[in-house]
Amino acid sequence: MQKQTTVYYSRVDAIIALAKRLNLYERRYQLSSEDFFDQFHKGQLEDAIDFVEWANDYQNLLALKAEVEERLSYAA
């Protein structure tokens, strides 16, 4: 399986793309990303490829949001 790399020109574009992907997982598995990640992190879910990618996307979203919030706090 070949890893795909996507380049975003702004953090906002990346956040939007991640949010869309997370929404797909949430609808497919009828579970919020926050609840999913809590269960996955506790080892209550299997290490299926979908779950690993979902967890990765969620962590990336949280990191990007934190970075944007930090930059906004400096601007205020």
C-alpha positions in Angstrom: 0.0 0.0 0.0 1.5 3.3 -1.1 1.2 6.3 1.2 -0.4 9.3 -0.3 0.9 12.8 0.6 -1.3 15.9 0.3 0.0 19.4 0.4 -2.2 22.2 1.9 -1.4 25.8 1.3 -2.9 27.0 4.6 -3.6 25.4 8.0 -7.3 26.3 7.5 -7.4 24.2 4.3 -5.8 21.3 6.2 -8.3 21.7 9.1 -11.2 21.7 6.7 -9.9 18.6 4.8 -9.4 16.7 8.1 -12.8 17.7 9.4 -14.4 16.3 6.2 -12.5 13.0 6.6 -13.4 12.7 10.2 -17.0 13.3 9.4 -16.9 10.4 7.0 -15.6 8.1 9.7 -18.1 9.4 12.2 -21.0 8.7 9.9 -19.7 5.3 8.9 -19.2 4.1 12.5 -21.9 6.2 14.2 -19.4 7.5 16.7 -17.9 11.0 17.3 -14.2 11.3 16.7 -13.7 12.3 20.4 -15.5 9.2 21.7 -13.7 7.0 19.1 -10.3 8.4 20.0 -10.9 7.9 23.7 -11.9 4.2 23.1 -9.1 3.6 20.7 -6.5 5.2 23.0 -7.7 2.9 25.8 -7.3 -0.2 23.6 -11.0 -0.9 23.5 -11.0 -1.0 19.7 -9.0 -3.1 17.3 -6.1 -1.8 15.2 -7.9 -1.9 11.9 -6.5 0.4 9.2 -9.6 2.6 9.3 -9.2 3.1 13.0 -5.4 3.8 12.8 -6.0 6.4 10.0 -9.0 7.9 11.9 -6.9 8.3 15.1 -4.0 9.8 13.1 -6.4 12.3 11.4 -7.9 13.2 14.7 -4.5 13.9 16.3 -3.5 15.9 13.3 -6.7 18.0 13.6 -6.1 18.6 17.3 -2.5 19.7 16.7 -3.5 22.1 13.8 -6.3 23.6 15.9 -4.0 24.1 18.8 -1.4 25.8 16.6 -4.0 28.1 15.0 -5.4 29.0 18.5 -1.9 29.7 19.7 -1.2 32.0 16.8 -4.5 33.8 17.3 -3.7 34.4 21.0 -0.5 36.2 20.0 -2.4 38.3 17.5 -4.8 39.6 20.2 
